[in-house]
């Protein structure tokens, strides 16, 4: 980039208060929950704070079934469209700095869709492992969630990720067992005979509808209880 172009960009940023310039550069979307995180503060003594970390499936969950989060005092930190590298970058801000007792990590399907570029299964696994290990190092109980079934992606037709999702879930389950984390299997309750999501549980084959989330909710509650019962 030339010096003259740098000056032009800097001038634009100053003229607009830096807002649009900063937003364009916020690849992990650290600004999405910045204000909400600041308002939360530290958990009160004895509180069992639980954070749901994820992509649009988590982001839409609180909008579709808000009572599930409000009555249980769960914290939703999903951002639509995100991949595991983006979530890894914001993991400290949106999970660790909130000092939860438990984190549920539901991620990986957007990586398979190529939302932020091509991803191998190993790359996704590495990012999931890094988030889980960061949580453990900070005294947070880890729940690793299965990726939800999907036969194809409406925004990336022809991807057909079903077999890769199955392989990733096998790795997640095995990794969770090895590390002593809780494995939360949403997949088995939502999958159809093609490896996609059951039609009655989703409108687009990727994102659960209310019926789908109502299947997931007791599974999540049970997994949270299991994690909380684990010895430190």
TAWOMO-V582985 format. One line per field, one symbol per residue. ss: DSSP state (H for helix, E for strand, - for the rest). A space follows every 10 residues. Layout:
# TAWOMO-V582985
ss = ???
This chain:
# TAWOMO-V582985
ss = --HHHHHHHH HHHHH---HH HHHHH----- ---HHHHHHH ---------E EEEE-HHHHH HHHH-HHHHH HH-EEEEE-- ---HHHHHH- HHHH-HHH-- -EEEEE--HH HHH------- HHHHHHHHHH HHHHHHH--- EEEEE----- --E--E---- -HHHHHHHHH HHHHHHHHH- -EEE--HHHH E-----E-HH HE-----E-H HHHHHHHHHH HHHHHHHHH- --
